[in-house]
Amino acid sequence: MPGPLLVFLGLAAAPFVLILFLFGIALGVAASALVLRLGPAAEWFTWPIPALVSPFVGVLYPIDILPGWMQTVSRVLPPSYVFDSLRAIVRGGEANWTALAGGVVLAIMYVIGACYLFTLMYKRAVRTGLIARYTAETIN
């Protein structure tokens, strides 16, 4: 049975994991909407999306060293708050719980936006007949 410290650490990690999980879902849903809109051949375009986002969220280095315009972009991406807080904890400091709460709100907004985008693309695909053309039966 886990001790109280492990339970606390597990609970303390919940916002970090929640933000990354929700943002990953948002990226996946948005990528699916892109494929639904442009067709199966556009799948190649969705794979590099996480690699294109990673420099802006400070996975490997602090966001403070980025140019100003990149810092502005990183402040609207939820994972940047996770990696900033994790970096502060590793340095012996404390996580910025207020920023993490903002990251959770941003991640939820991204999920809602991605679902809205997917709904629009799905309705368009149904209306234009693209769904019928993208079925597995017609792909050779």
C-alpha positions in Angstrom: 0.0 0.0 0.0 1.4 3.4 -1.0 2.5 5.7 1.8 1.1 9.2 2.3 4.0 10.8 0.5 3.4 8.8 -2.6 -0.4 9.6 -2.5 0.4 13.3 -2.1 2.9 13.2 -5.0 0.3 11.4 -7.1 -2.3 14.0 -6.3 0.1 16.9 -6.9 1.0 15.5 -10.3 -2.7 15.5 -11.4 -2.8 19.0 -12.8 0.4 18.4 -14.8 -0.9 15.2 -16.3 -4.4 16.7 -16.8 -3.0 19.6 -18.8 -0.9 17.4 -21.0 -3.7 14.9 -21.5 -6.3 17.5 -22.5 -3.9 19.3 -24.8 -3.0 16.0 -26.5 -6.7 15.2 -27.0 -7.2 18.7 -28.4 -4.4 18.3 -30.9 -5.7 14.8 -31.9 -9.2 16.0 -32.5 -8.0 19.1 -34.4 -5.7 16.8 -36.5 -8.7 14.5 -37.2 -10.7 17.5 -38.3 -7.9 18.5 -40.7 -7.8 15.0 -42.2 -11.6 15.0 -42.4 -11.5 18.3 -44.3 -8.5 17.6 -46.6 -8.8 13.8 -47.0 -6.8 10.8 -46.0 -3.8 12.0 -48.0 -3.4 14.9 -45.6 -2.5 12.6 -42.7 1.1 13.3 -43.4 0.5 16.9 -42.3 -0.8 15.9 -38.9 2.2 13.9 -37.7 4.6 16.8 -37.4 2.2 19.0 -35.4 3.6 17.9 -31.9 7.2 18.5 -33.1 6.2 22.0 -34.4 4.6 22.8 -31.0 7.4 21.5 -28.8 9.8 24.5 -29.2 7.1 26.9 -28.1 6.2 25.0 -24.9 9.7 24.7 -23.5 10.2 21.0 -23.3 14.0 21.1 -23.5 14.8 24.7 -22.4 13.2 27.5 -20.5 10.7 29.7 -22.3 12.5 32.8 -20.9 15.3 32.3 -23.4 13.0 32.4 -26.4 12.6 35.5 -28.6 9.7 37.7 -27.6 7.3 36.6 -30.3 7.9 32.9 -29.3 7.3 33.7 -25.7 3.9 35.3 -26.6 2.9 32.1 -28.5 4.1 29.9 -25.6 1.9 31.7 -23.1 -1.2 30.6 -25.0 -0.1 26.9 -25.1 -1.1 25.0 -22.0 2.0 22.6 -21.8 4.3 25.6 -21.3 2.8 26.0 -17.8 3.5 22.4 -17.1 7.1 22.5 -18.1 7.8 25.8 -16.4 6.4 24.4 -13.1 8.3 21.1 -13.5 11.5 23.1 -14.1 10.9 25.2 -11.0 10.3 22.0 -8.9 13.5 20.4 -10.2 15.5 23.6 -9.2 14.2 23.2 -5.7 11.4 25.7 -5.9 7.6 25.4 -5.9 5.2 25.0 -8.8 3.1 28.0 -9.8 -0.3 26.6 -9.0 -2.1 29.6 -10.2 -0.4 29.3 -13.6 -1.2 25.6 -13.7 -4.9 26.4 -13.0 -4.7 28.8 -16.0 -3.2 26.0 -18.0 -6.1 23.7 -17.1 -8.5 26.3 -18.2 -6.6 26.9 -21.5 -6.5 23.2 -22.2 -10.2 22.8 -21.6 -10.7 25.8 -24.0 -8.5 24.0 -26.6 -10.6 20.8 -26.3 -13.8 22.7 -26.7 -12.4 24.6 -29.7 -11.1 21.4 -31.3 -14.4 19.7 -30.9 -16.2 22.6 -32.4 -13.8 22.6 -35.4 -14.3 18.8 -35.8 -18.1 19.3 -35.7 -17.8 21.9 -38.4 -15.6 19.7 -40.6 -17.8 16.7 -40.0 -21.0 18.6 -41.0 -19.2 19.9 -44.1 -18.0 16.4 -45.0 -21.5 14.9 -44.7 -23.0 17.8 -46.6 -20.5 17.6 -49.5 -20.5 13.8 -49.6 -16.8 13.4 -48.6 -17.7 10.9 -45.9 -19.0 8.5 -48.5 -15.8 8.9 -50.6 -13.5 8.3 -47.6 -14.9 5.0 -46.5 -12.7 1.9 -46.4 -14.7 0.2 -49.1 -13.8 2.8 -51.7 -10.1 3.1 -51.0 -8.0 0.8 -53.1 
